[in-house]
């Protein structure tokens, strides 16, 4: 029983010392930050495009009549 408990403790200690999982978390955070920036940028861009098309539509409507 003690040997099994000791091997479990050693395995948990080795898992705690490993740093390979940190790379994955860092990449996930970078991807999330890029996605957030893209969504925020697209929203502002969509508003600008919508305003530009509205202005063009209004100008064309007034020029036709």
N, C-alpha and C positions, 0 to 999 in steps of 0.2 A: 504493500500500500504506500509506504514512504517513497519507494523508488518511482512509482507512477506519479505521485504528487510532485516529486522533485523534477521529473522529466517534463511535467506540465508547466511547472514554474520556469524551467529553462526555456521552453518553447515560447511562453508568453514574454519573457525577457528578450528573447531574440526578435520577436515580432515588434516589440516596442523600440528596439534599436535600429530596425531597418528603415531606410529613408526612401525606398523606391516608390512608395505610395504618395510621397510629397510631390513628386514631379507630376503625377497625374492630377492632383488637386490644383497645382499651380497652372497647368495647362487649362483645366476646366474653368478656373477663375479668369484667365485671360480671354478665353472664348466667350464667357458670359459677359465680360466687359465690352468686348468688340460687338457682340450682338446687341447689347444695350445701346451702345453708341450708334449703331446702324439703325436701330428702330427710332431713336430720337432724331437722327438726321433725316430719315425718310419721312417722318411726320412733318418736319419743317419744310422739306423739299416738296412734299405733296401739297401743302398749304400754298407755297409759292407758285407752283404750277397751276393750281386751281385758280388763284388770283389772276395769273397771267392769261389763262384761257377766258376768264370772265371779262377781263378788260378787252381782249381781242374781240370777243363776241359782242360786247356793247358797242365797240367802235365800228365793227362791221354792220351791225344793225342800224346805227345812226347814219352811216355812209350810204347804205342801200336806199333808205327812205328819204 
